[in-house]
Amino acid sequence: MTIYVYSVIAADHPARLDHLTGVGAEPSPLRLVRTDRLCAVVSDVEQEIRAKRRDLTAHQDVQESLMADGTVLPLQFGYTAADDQAVGEVLREREAAYLDSLERLEGCAEYHVKASQDEEALLREILGESEHARLLNERIRAGDTDPRLPLQLGEVVAAEVRDRQESLAAGLVQALLPYARQHAVRAPADGDLLNVSLLVPDDEKGAFINAEGGLARQVDHVTFRFTGPLPPYSFV
């Protein structure tokens, strides 16, 4: 029997588990592996757990329910251990680090901010403001058949896009940092220019949400996607 580990909490956390459903085709009841100052929230699993929607949802529901009652160190989906003894050994070995993390995360939640930019609007902006790009584009449109021109224009535009988006992303992060205790910037994907996670204290939540809304109204041709509050996966 393998032990699936959801999260680590302090020993005095309420840990209301009765209403929660664990992972697996036939979920076992959630329970606690205790040490003097810490607990791990676990359940028994009889087979390898794969990232199916039902199990991902169950894993997330456990984190959010625990988070509603206190501070939680959420583990990413898929962590398992051989048995309760192995879990207890890790809790004791890493007790100081886990307690420090619980203190650091107390009263906080994670928020994700992603942003993408209208490509056509950005291209128009570059052609209007970059003299080099504008001249190359005008030569092409005027019928200049130099085969190097499209490549040169593409290189100029790509460099402008990179520089402008990096500058914009840095400015957006700076605008949000006053409301966050920590932040983690990740490489954007799927056409985004920004992908940042922020650890926001509960007493800054209102101001943070207002700042998010202000950015969405103030920055032209940029679409924001805000997600949260979430368990603080990025800061464990």
MIDOBA-343352 format. One record per residue (C-alpha): x, y, z. Coordinates in steps of 0.5 Angstrom, whole numbers, padded with zeros to 4 digits, always signed. Layout:
// MIDOBA-343352
XYZ/...
END
This chain:
// MIDOBA-343352
+0000+0000+0000/+0003+0007-0002/+0002+0013+0002/-0001+0019-0002/+0002+0026+0001/-0002+0032+0000/+0001+0037+0004/+0004+0039+0011/+0001+0043+0016/+0002+0045+0023/+0000+0040+0029/-0005+0045+0031/-0009+0046+0025/-0016+0044+0025/-0015+0039+0019/-0022+0038+0018/-0022+0032+0013/-0028+0028+0014/-0032+0032+0008/-0026+0031+0003/-0025+0026-0002/-0018+0023-0004/-0015+0021-0010/-0015+0014-0013/-0021+0010-0017/-0023+0008-0010/-0021+0014-0005/-0019+0012+0002/-0021+0017+0007/-0016+0022+0009/-0012+0022+0015/-0006+0025+0019/+0001+0023+0020/+0003+0027+0026/+0010+0029+0029/+0010+0034+0035/+0009+0040+0031/+0007+0038+0024/+0002+0034+0021/+0002+0031+0014/-0005+0030+0010/-0005+0023+0007/-0009+0018+0004/-0008+0010+0002/-0007+0009-0005/-0007+0002-0009/-0004+0004-0015/+0000+0009-0019/-0004+0016-0019/-0004+0019-0026/-0006+0027-0027/-0013+0025-0029/-0018+0031-0028/-0022+0028-0022/-0015+0026-0018/-0013+0033-0020/-0019+0036-0017/-0019+0032-0011/-0012+0034-0010/-0014+0042-0011/-0020+0041-0006/-0016+0038-0001/-0011+0044-0001/-0016+0049-0001/-0020+0047+0004/-0014+0046+0009/-0012+0053+0007/-0019+0056+0009/-0018+0054+0016/-0010+0056+0016/-0003+0056+0013/-0002+0050+0009/+0005+0048+0005/+0002+0044-0001/+0005+0039-0005/+0005+0039-0012/+0000+0033-0015/+0003+0026-0015/+0008+0026-0009/+0008+0019-0005/+0011+0015+0000/+0013+0008+0002/+0009+0008+0009/+0007+0013+0015/+0014+0012+0018/+0017+0015+0012/+0013+0021+0012/+0014+0022+0019/+0022+0021+0018/+0021+0027+0013/+0017+0031+0018/+0022+0030+0023/+0028+0031+0019/+0026+0038+0016/+0022+0040+0022/+0025+0047+0022/+0025+0049+0015/+0017+0047+0015/+0016+0051+0021/+0020+0057+0018/+0016+0056+0011/+0009+0056+0015/+0011+0062+0019/+0013+0066+0012/+0006+0064+0009/+0002+0065+0014/-0004+0069+0012/-0002+0069+0005/-0005+0066-0002/-0002+0066-0009/-0004+0069-0015/-0002+0068-0022/-0002+0074-0027/-0001+0073-0034/-0002+0078-0040/-0002+0078-0047/-0002+0083-0053/-0005+0084-0059/+0000+0083-0064/-0003+0087-0070/-0004+0093-0065/+0004+0092-0063/+0006+0091-0070/+0002+0098-0072/+0006+0101-0066/+0013+0099-0068/+0012+0101-0075/+0009+0108-0073/+0015+0109-0068/+0021+0105-0071/+0024+0109-0076/+0028+0103-0079/+0022+0098-0079/+0018+0104-0082/+0023+0105-0088/+0024+0098-0089/+0016+0097-0090/+0016+0103-0094/+0021+0100-0099/+0018+0093-0099/+0011+0096-0100/+0014+0101-0106/+0016+0094-0110/+0023+0094-0108/+0025+0087-0110/+0031+0086-0106/+0030+0079-0102/+0034+0082-0096/+0029+0087-0094/+0023+0082-0091/+0029+0078-0087/+0031+0085-0085/+0024+0087-0083/+0023+0081-0079/+0029+0081-0075/+0028+0089-0073/+0021+0087-0072/+0022+0081-0067/+0028+0085-0064/+0023+0091-0062/+0017+0086-0060/+0022+0083-0055/+0025+0089-0052/+0018+0092-0052/+0015+0086-0049/+0020+0085-0044/+0020+0093-0042/+0012+0092-0041/+0013+0086-0037/+0018+0089-0032/+0013+0095-0031/+0007+0091-0030/+0011+0087-0025/+0014+0093-0021/+0007+0096-0021/+0004+0089-0017/+0010+0088-0012/+0008+0093-0007/+0002+0088-0005/+0006+0082-0005/+0011+0079+0000/+0014+0075-0005/+0014+0074-0013/+0016+0069-0018/+0017+0071-0025/+0017+0065-0030/+0018+0065-0038/+0012+0066-0041/+0009+0061-0046/+0003+0061-0051/+0004+0068-0054/+0004+0071-0047/+0009+0077-0045/+0008+0076-0037/+0007+0070-0033/+0008+0072-0025/+0006+0069-0019/+0005+0073-0013/+0005+0071-0005/-0001+0076-0003/-0002+0077+0005/-0010+0077+0006/-0009+0085+0009/-0007+0087+0002/-0012+0083-0002/-0017+0088-0003/-0011+0093-0006/-0008+0088-0010/-0015+0086-0014/-0016+0094-0015/-0009+0095-0018/-0010+0089-0022/-0016+0092-0025/-0013+0099-0026/-0008+0095-0030/-0013+0092-0034/-0016+0099-0035/-0010+0103-0036/-0006+0099-0041/-0008+0099-0048/-0008+0092-0053/-0006+0088-0047/-0011+0082-0044/-0010+0080-0037/-0012+0074-0034/-0012+0074-0026/-0012+0067-0022/-0013+0067-0015/-0013+0066-0009/-0009+0059-0009/-0005+0055-0005/+0002+0058-0005/+0005+0052-0009/+0010+0057-0012/+0013+0059-0005/+0014+0052-0002/
END
